[in-house]
Amino acid sequence: MELIDKIKILADSAKYDVSCSSSGSDRKNKKGGLGNAAPSGICHSWTPDGRCISLLKVLFTNHCIYDCKYCVNRSSNDIPRASFTPEELVNLTINFYRRNYIEGLFLSSAVWVSPDYTMELLLKSVKKLREEVNFNGYIHLKAIPGANSALIEEAGKYVDRMSVNIELPSSESLKLLAPQKTKKSITEPMGLIKSKIIENQEERHRFKNAPYFVPGGQSTQLIIGASRDNDLKILRLSESLYKNYNLKRVYYSAYIPVSDHPSLPSISNPPLLREHRLYQADWLLRYYGFNSNEILDEKNPNFDELLDPKSDWALRNIDKFPVEVNKADYYMLLRVPGIGVKSAQRILQARKVSILDFDDLKKLGVVLKRAKYFITCKGRYFQDRNFVNNPPMIRNHLLLEDKIKINEDAEQLSFFQLYPQIMNPIEKISRITGEL
């Protein structure tokens, strides 16, 4: 098979894996080398759903011994198959880099022959890149669950970030849709990577020239909508992964219908809005001091489709509001819809100088169209007092403002009304993205 045909097949197969990111590594170039994974050398641009750009993103092979019902590369699926050799992958990466097409490599693979055999090929590829062609750019490698720990540990010396994809949120889902995989085979390499990262950090504190081990940390991916697991279970799993394995990111990938298996949901489009809500809630877990049982609970195990998780939480906990912005502490400010991390920090700094009013909040970056229902300034409300402790009224006005925004956007795009097929309904739904 020609190399160009392999690229088409394996690059297309890789698009279903979203657990790639180029941040977190400071691997620098060395004399006679190619590339640089330091922040100045890698593009830090992401699409709104978290996908990173400027990486050569390919599978090593899409030949697979597993028959996971949700996967396009499952063994029972009749699709074109291809595999690189380590030499082909190395040459491809270097040629793309020299042409300024890419700034790094994201390398994943289906499981070919066995987990160990596949991991050996991946290790050989990244080792050739580092040692034979002296490539010092960013490399993200997907570790193969079930592979020998020695292979994974060796590969970690040559890459900037590793990911071990959990894919499904529960053991029950794995048994139903991917019976050849086990939770243990996935979590064991995650634990190994975590311990080796900690060891390496301690070693580099003692010895300046100690080699790196996965300096960009590890991440994982969850497929959303392929199983019946609710949002609360997914969010609890993410919280557990952050705490127990020190993950940098959990990526969420809306299930794309690639099979008509009876155990899979009958949907025509991926649940993109649900994926978006999970990313918003994930942000609350990592930066806003929330825990999963606050964002959702047994009575409300799934996200509100119309409101972002932070606004939904505020309405369910209206007794904690309104908040006086001139007195509230940092963590309470973060819980106000429309006040983000940066604007909360600015409020703390600005109120040391003077007492803030609503005009000041606008200048500090607070989104008043949301925050105004939950705050006071100098003891004064921005809205009519009828809104105080009135969740249904606040909710209606928040949704009304979103609806007006959608209509305004649609009006601006009226040129395309001649061609209604261009205006996808999903694009309109995706605009309902409340400020955190």
C-alpha positions as CSV (number, residue, x, y, z in Angstrom):
1,M,0.0,0.0,0.0
2,E,1.2,3.5,-0.9
3,L,2.2,5.8,2.1
4,I,-0.4,8.4,1.1
5,D,-3.1,5.8,1.3
6,K,-1.9,4.7,4.8
7,I,-2.0,8.4,5.9
8,K,-5.6,8.8,4.7
9,I,-6.8,5.7,6.5
10,L,-4.9,6.1,9.7
11,A,-5.4,9.9,10.1
12,D,-9.1,9.4,9.5
13,S,-9.3,6.6,12.1
14,A,-7.5,8.8,14.7
15,K,-10.1,11.5,14.7
16,Y,-12.2,9.6,17.3
17,D,-9.5,10.0,19.9
18,V,-9.7,13.5,21.5
19,S,-7.4,12.9,24.5
20,C,-4.6,15.0,23.1
21,S,-3.2,18.3,24.4
22,S,0.2,20.0,23.8
23,S,0.4,21.8,27.2
24,G,2.5,21.1,30.2
25,S,5.9,20.2,28.8
26,D,9.1,22.2,28.7
27,R,11.3,19.8,26.8
28,K,13.8,22.1,25.0
29,N,15.9,21.6,21.8
30,K,19.5,20.6,22.0
31,K,22.4,21.1,19.6
32,G,21.8,19.5,16.2
33,G,18.2,18.6,17.1
34,L,14.8,19.3,15.5
35,G,11.8,20.8,17.2
36,N,11.0,22.2,20.6
37,A,8.2,21.3,23.0
38,A,8.7,24.4,25.2
39,P,5.7,26.7,25.4
40,S,7.1,29.0,22.7
41,G,7.4,26.2,20.2
42,I,4.1,24.5,20.5
43,C,0.7,26.0,19.5
44,H,-1.7,26.2,22.5
45,S,-4.9,26.6,20.5
46,W,-7.8,24.4,21.2
47,T,-11.2,24.0,19.6
48,P,-14.2,24.8,22.0
49,D,-14.6,21.1,22.9
50,G,-11.0,20.8,24.0
51,R,-9.3,19.3,20.9
52,C,-5.8,20.5,20.3
53,I,-4.5,21.7,17.0
54,S,-1.0,21.6,15.3
55,L,-0.3,18.0,16.1
56,L,0.2,15.2,13.5
57,K,-2.6,12.9,14.8
58,V,-2.5,9.4,13.5
59,L,-2.9,5.8,14.5
60,F,0.1,3.5,14.1
61,T,-2.4,0.8,12.9
62,N,-6.2,0.3,12.7
63,H,-5.8,-3.5,12.7
64,C,-7.4,-4.6,16.0
65,I,-7.9,-7.8,17.8
66,Y,-10.7,-6.4,20.0
67,D,-14.4,-6.1,18.9
68,C,-15.6,-3.1,21.0
69,K,-19.1,-2.4,19.8
70,Y,-18.7,1.4,19.8
71,C,-15.4,1.5,17.9
72,V,-15.1,2.1,14.2
73,N,-11.9,0.0,14.2
74,R,-13.5,-3.1,15.8
75,S,-12.3,-6.4,14.4
76,S,-15.8,-7.2,13.0
77,N,-16.1,-4.0,11.0
78,D,-15.4,-4.2,7.3
79,I,-13.2,-1.1,6.7
80,P,-9.8,-0.5,4.9
81,R,-6.9,-1.5,7.2
82,A,-3.4,-0.2,7.2
83,S,-0.3,0.0,9.4
84,F,2.8,2.1,9.4
85,T,6.3,0.8,10.0
86,P,8.3,2.7,12.7
87,E,10.6,4.0,9.9
88,E,7.6,5.3,7.9
89,L,6.1,7.1,10.9
90,V,9.5,8.7,11.8
91,N,10.0,10.0,8.2
92,L,6.4,11.2,8.0
93,T,6.7,13.2,11.3
94,I,10.1,14.8,10.3
95,N,8.9,15.7,6.8
96,F,5.7,17.3,8.1
97,Y,7.6,19.2,10.8
98,R,10.2,20.5,8.3
99,R,7.4,21.8,6.2
100,N,5.9,23.6,9.2
101,Y,2.6,21.5,8.9
102,I,2.8,20.3,12.5
103,E,4.4,21.2,15.8
104,G,4.3,17.8,17.4
105,L,2.9,14.2,17.2
106,F,-0.1,12.5,18.8
107,L,0.4,8.8,18.3
108,S,-2.3,6.3,19.1
109,S,-3.0,2.8,17.9
110,A,-5.5,-0.1,17.8
111,V,-4.3,-3.3,19.4
112,W,-2.5,-5.4,16.8
113,V,-1.6,-9.0,17.5
114,S,-1.3,-8.3,21.2
115,P,-1.0,-5.3,23.6
116,D,2.8,-6.0,24.1
117,Y,3.4,-6.3,20.4
118,T,1.7,-3.0,19.7
119,M,3.4,-1.2,22.6
120,E,6.8,-2.5,21.3
121,L,6.1,-0.9,17.9
122,L,5.0,2.4,19.5
123,L,8.1,2.4,21.7
124,K,10.4,1.7,18.8
125,S,8.8,4.6,16.9
126,V,9.2,7.3,19.6
127,K,12.7,6.0,20.5
128,K,13.8,6.4,16.8
129,L,12.4,9.9,16.8
130,R,14.3,10.9,19.9
131,E,17.6,9.1,19.5
132,E,18.1,8.5,15.8
133,V,16.7,11.6,14.2
134,N,17.1,13.8,17.3
135,F,13.6,15.1,17.3
136,N,12.9,17.2,20.4
137,G,9.4,18.4,19.6
138,Y,6.2,17.5,21.5
139,I,5.1,13.8,21.5
140,H,1.9,12.5,23.1
141,L,1.6,8.8,23.1
142,K,-1.4,6.6,23.9
143,A,-0.3,3.7,26.1
144,I,-1.9,0.3,25.3
145,P,-3.9,-1.1,28.3
146,G,-2.7,-4.6,29.1
147,A,0.8,-4.0,27.8
148,N,3.8,-5.0,30.0
149,S,4.6,-2.3,32.5
150,A,8.3,-2.3,31.5
151,L,7.3,-1.2,28.0
152,I,5.1,1.6,29.2
153,E,7.8,2.8,31.6
154,E,10.4,2.8,28.9
155,A,8.1,4.7,26.5
156,G,7.5,7.3,29.2
157,K,11.2,8.4,28.9
158,Y,10.8,9.5,25.3
159,V,7.4,11.3,25.3
160,D,5.9,14.4,26.8
161,R,2.5,13.2,27.7
162,M,0.8,9.8,27.8
163,S,-2.9,8.8,27.9
164,V,-4.6,5.6,28.8
165,N,-8.2,5.8,27.6
166,I,-10.9,4.6,29.9
167,E,-13.5,5.1,27.2
168,L,-16.5,3.8,29.1
169,P,-17.6,5.1,32.6
170,S,-18.3,1.8,34.4
171,S,-17.3,-1.9,34.6
172,E,-20.8,-2.8,33.5
173,S,-20.5,-0.8,30.4
174,L,-17.2,-2.4,29.5
175,K,-18.7,-5.9,30.0
176,L,-21.5,-5.0,27.7
177,L,-19.7,-3.1,24.9
178,A,-16.0,-4.1,25.3
179,P,-15.9,-7.5,27.0
180,Q,-12.3,-8.1,26.1
181,K,-11.2,-5.1,28.2
182,T,-11.2,-4.8,32.0
183,K,-11.1,-1.8,34.3
184,K,-7.9,-3.2,35.9
185,S,-6.0,-3.4,32.7
186,I,-6.7,0.4,32.2
187,T,-6.1,1.7,35.7
188,E,-2.9,-0.3,36.4
189,P,-0.9,1.6,33.7
190,M,-2.4,4.9,34.9
191,G,-1.2,4.1,38.4
192,L,2.3,3.2,37.1
193,I,2.6,6.4,35.1
194,K,1.5,8.5,38.1
195,S,4.1,6.9,40.4
196,K,6.9,7.2,37.9
197,I,6.0,10.9,37.3
198,I,6.3,11.5,41.0
199,E,9.6,9.6,41.2
200,N,10.9,11.6,38.3
201,Q,10.0,15.0,39.8
202,E,11.8,14.1,43.0
203,E,14.8,12.9,41.0
204,R,14.9,16.1,38.9
205,H,14.9,18.1,42.2
206,R,18.1,16.3,43.3
207,F,19.8,16.0,39.9
208,K,19.5,18.8,37.4
209,N,20.3,16.6,34.3
210,A,18.1,13.7,35.3
211,P,16.1,12.5,32.2
212,Y,12.4,13.4,31.8
213,F,9.5,11.0,32.4
214,V,6.2,12.2,30.9
215,P,6.8,15.8,31.9
216,G,3.4,16.9,30.5
217,G,1.5,14.4,32.7
218,Q,-1.2,12.0,31.6
219,S,-4.8,12.3,30.4
220,T,-7.7,10.0,29.4
221,Q,-10.8,10.0,27.3
222,L,-14.4,9.0,28.1
223,I,-16.9,8.2,25.4
224,I,-20.2,10.0,26.2
225,G,-23.6,8.5,25.1
226,A,-22.5,5.0,24.1
227,S,-23.7,3.5,27.5
228,R,-26.6,4.3,29.8
229,D,-24.4,5.8,32.5
230,N,-25.8,9.1,33.8
231,D,-23.9,12.4,34.0
232,L,-23.4,12.1,37.8
233,K,-21.6,8.7,37.4
234,I,-19.3,10.2,34.7
235,L,-18.6,13.3,36.8
236,R,-17.8,11.2,39.9
237,L,-15.4,9.1,37.8
238,S,-13.6,12.2,36.5
239,E,-13.3,13.6,40.0
240,S,-11.8,10.3,41.2
241,L,-9.4,10.2,38.3
242,Y,-8.1,13.7,39.1
243,K,-7.7,12.9,42.8
244,N,-6.2,9.3,42.5
245,Y,-4.1,9.6,39.3
246,N,-3.2,13.3,39.1
247,L,-4.6,13.5,35.6
248,K,-4.0,16.7,33.7
249,R,-7.3,16.4,31.7
250,V,-10.2,14.1,31.2
251,Y,-11.5,14.5,27.7
252,Y,-15.1,13.8,26.8
253,S,-16.0,12.5,23.3
254,A,-19.6,12.4,22.2
255,Y,-20.4,9.0,20.8
256,I,-20.5,9.0,17.0
257,P,-22.9,6.4,15.7
258,V,-20.7,3.9,13.9
259,S,-22.7,0.7,14.6
260,D,-26.3,-0.5,14.7
261,H,-25.6,-3.0,17.5
262,P,-28.6,-3.5,19.8
263,S,-26.6,-2.6,22.9
264,L,-25.8,0.8,21.5
265,P,-28.2,3.8,21.5
266,S,-30.3,4.5,18.4
267,I,-29.2,8.1,17.7
268,S,-28.6,10.0,14.4
269,N,-26.3,12.7,15.8
270,P,-23.6,12.6,18.6
271,P,-24.7,14.2,21.9
272,L,-22.6,17.3,21.5
273,L,-24.6,19.4,24.0
274,R,-24.1,16.7,26.7
275,E,-20.4,16.7,25.9
276,H,-20.3,20.4,26.2
277,R,-22.0,20.4,29.6
278,L,-19.5,17.8,30.9
279,Y,-16.6,20.1,29.9
280,Q,-18.2,23.0,31.7
281,A,-18.7,20.8,34.8
282,D,-15.1,19.5,34.5
283,W,-13.9,23.1,34.6
284,L,-15.9,23.6,37.8
285,L,-14.2,20.6,39.4
286,R,-10.7,21.7,38.5
287,Y,-10.8,25.5,39.0
288,Y,-13.9,26.5,40.9
289,G,-13.8,24.4,44.0
290,F,-16.9,22.4,43.3
291,N,-17.2,18.6,43.9
292,S,-19.3,16.3,41.8
293,N,-22.0,15.8,44.4
294,E,-22.7,19.5,44.5
295,I,-23.0,19.9,40.7
296,L,-25.3,16.9,40.4
297,D,-27.0,14.6,42.9
298,E,-29.3,11.5,42.9
299,K,-32.4,13.7,42.4
300,N,-30.7,15.5,39.5
301,P,-28.3,12.9,38.0
302,N,-28.2,14.6,34.5
303,F,-27.4,18.1,33.4
304,D,-30.0,20.6,32.4
305,E,-29.9,20.9,28.7
306,L,-30.8,24.6,28.7
307,L,-28.7,26.0,31.6
308,D,-24.9,25.6,32.2
309,P,-24.0,23.6,35.3
310,K,-23.0,26.6,37.4
311,S,-26.2,28.5,36.8
312,D,-28.2,25.3,37.5
313,W,-26.4,24.8,40.8
314,A,-27.0,28.4,41.8
315,L,-30.7,28.1,41.2
316,R,-30.9,24.9,43.2
317,N,-29.0,26.6,46.0
318,I,-30.7,30.0,45.9
319,D,-30.6,30.3,49.7
320,K,-26.8,31.0,49.4
321,F,-27.6,34.2,47.4
322,P,-27.5,37.1,46.9
323,V,-23.7,37.6,47.5
324,E,-22.3,41.0,48.5
325,V,-19.3,41.3,46.1
326,N,-17.5,43.8,48.5
327,K,-17.5,41.2,51.3
328,A,-17.7,37.7,49.9
329,D,-14.5,35.6,49.9
330,Y,-12.8,34.3,46.8
331,Y,-14.5,30.9,46.8
332,M,-18.0,32.3,47.2
333,L,-17.4,34.7,44.4
334,L,-16.4,31.8,42.1
335,R,-19.8,30.3,42.7
336,V,-21.6,33.3,41.3
337,P,-22.7,32.7,37.7
338,G,-21.0,35.2,35.5
339,I,-17.9,35.6,37.7
340,G,-14.9,33.6,36.5
341,V,-11.5,32.9,38.0
342,K,-9.9,36.0,36.6
343,S,-12.8,38.4,37.4
344,A,-12.9,37.0,41.0
345,Q,-9.2,37.7,41.4
346,R,-9.7,41.2,40.0
347,I,-12.5,41.9,42.4
348,L,-10.4,41.0,45.4
349,Q,-7.6,43.3,44.2
350,A,-9.9,46.2,43.2
351,R,-11.9,46.3,46.4
352,K,-8.7,46.9,48.4
353,V,-8.7,50.3,46.9
354,S,-12.4,51.3,46.8
355,I,-15.9,49.9,47.3
356,L,-17.1,48.4,44.0
357,D,-20.4,49.1,42.2
358,F,-22.0,47.5,39.2
359,D,-20.2,49.7,36.7
360,D,-16.9,48.6,38.2
361,L,-17.9,45.0,37.9
362,K,-18.4,45.4,34.1
363,K,-14.9,46.8,33.8
364,L,-13.5,43.9,35.7
365,G,-15.0,41.4,33.3
366,V,-18.0,40.2,35.2
367,V,-20.9,39.0,33.0
368,L,-23.7,41.0,34.6
369,K,-26.4,39.5,32.4
370,R,-25.9,36.4,34.6
371,A,-24.4,37.7,37.8
372,K,-27.0,40.4,38.4
373,Y,-29.5,37.9,39.8
374,F,-27.1,36.6,42.4
375,I,-25.2,39.6,43.8
376,T,-25.5,42.9,45.5
377,C,-23.2,45.9,45.4
378,K,-23.1,48.2,48.5
379,G,-26.2,46.3,49.7
380,R,-28.1,47.2,46.5
381,Y,-29.7,44.9,44.0
382,F,-29.2,45.4,40.3
383,Q,-32.6,43.7,39.6
384,D,-36.0,44.2,41.0
385,R,-36.4,42.6,44.5
386,N,-39.0,40.3,43.0
387,F,-36.1,38.2,41.7
388,V,-34.7,37.6,45.1
389,N,-35.1,33.9,46.1
390,N,-37.3,33.3,43.1
391,P,-35.6,30.6,41.0
392,P,-38.4,30.1,38.4
393,M,-38.3,33.8,37.5
394,I,-34.5,34.0,37.4
395,R,-34.4,30.8,35.2
396,N,-37.0,32.2,32.8
397,H,-35.0,35.4,32.4
398,L,-31.7,33.6,31.9
399,L,-33.3,31.5,29.2
400,L,-34.9,34.5,27.6
401,E,-31.6,36.3,27.3
402,D,-30.1,33.2,25.7
403,K,-33.0,33.0,23.3
404,I,-32.6,36.6,22.3
405,K,-28.9,36.1,21.7
406,I,-29.6,33.2,19.4
407,N,-32.1,35.2,17.5
408,E,-29.8,38.1,17.2
409,D,-27.0,35.9,15.9
410,A,-29.4,34.3,13.4
411,E,-30.4,37.7,12.1
412,Q,-26.8,38.7,11.6
413,L,-26.5,35.6,9.4
414,S,-29.6,36.4,7.4
415,F,-27.6,36.3,4.2
416,F,-27.7,32.5,4.5
417,Q,-31.4,32.3,4.8
418,L,-31.4,31.7,1.0
419,Y,-29.5,28.5,1.8
420,P,-31.2,27.0,4.9
421,Q,-29.1,23.8,4.7
422,I,-26.1,25.8,5.8
423,M,-27.7,26.7,9.1
424,N,-27.4,23.5,11.0
425,P,-29.8,23.3,14.0
426,I,-26.9,21.9,16.1
427,E,-25.0,25.1,15.6
428,K,-27.9,27.0,17.1
429,I,-28.1,24.7,20.1
430,S,-24.4,25.0,20.7
431,R,-24.8,28.7,21.2
432,I,-26.6,28.1,24.6
433,T,-23.3,28.1,26.5
434,G,-23.8,30.1,29.7
435,E,-20.9,31.9,31.3
436,L,-19.2,30.0,34.0
